[in-house]
Amino acid sequence: MKKVLKVRISNEFAEGPEVAVVEIDDHLRSRVRQLASAVKSLNVYAIREFNGYPEFFMQDHEHEESVTPRPPEDGFEEMACRVECVTLNVTDSDFYWTGYVKHTDVRFETDSIPLEEIE
């Protein structure tokens, strides 16, 4: 199952990825379920682990009615889509990714995916 997620960045004056595309395969599905179970049993808010599953792109603004990824068109956009320290964040009800635009202190966060969608 492929999911296309909007990406938000922490600095309104900086550039960063606008769309994340993640392939939810059996391994990721199993790992998310395992971490969600651990969240519940440990009674914690969330568990994070390094995870590079998503690919990051810019938004195709010609299709505003949907989140449509497009590859970077120039070096500036290409740099904006380079990320590091990507973590998978799992709560008892959903999961999402966070990280930083490479070589900056600009943090990003994807939309979350409810756990019910991978059941």
PEDA-V737554 format. One record per pair of residues at least 12 apart in sequence whose ideal C-beta (glycine too) atoms are under 6 Angstrom apart, sorted by the first residue. I is the first residue (numbers start at 1). J is the second residue. Records with the same first field share a line. If there is no record, write none. Layout:
# PEDA-V737554
I=J  J
This chain:
# PEDA-V737554
1=24
2=23
3=22
4=21  67
5=20  110  111
6=67  111
7=20  108  110
8=109
9=106  108
10=107
11=106
14=106
15=80
16=80  101  106  108
17=56  81
18=58  59
19=57  59  67  69
20=54  56  110
21=55  69
22=53  54
28=53
29=118
32=90  95
35=47  90
36=90  115
39=92
40=92
46=89  91
47=90
48=87  89
49=88
50=87
51=88
52=86
54=97
56=81  83
57=69
58=70  72  77
82=102
83=99  102
84=100  102
85=99  100
86=99
93=115
94=112  114
95=113
96=110  112
97=110
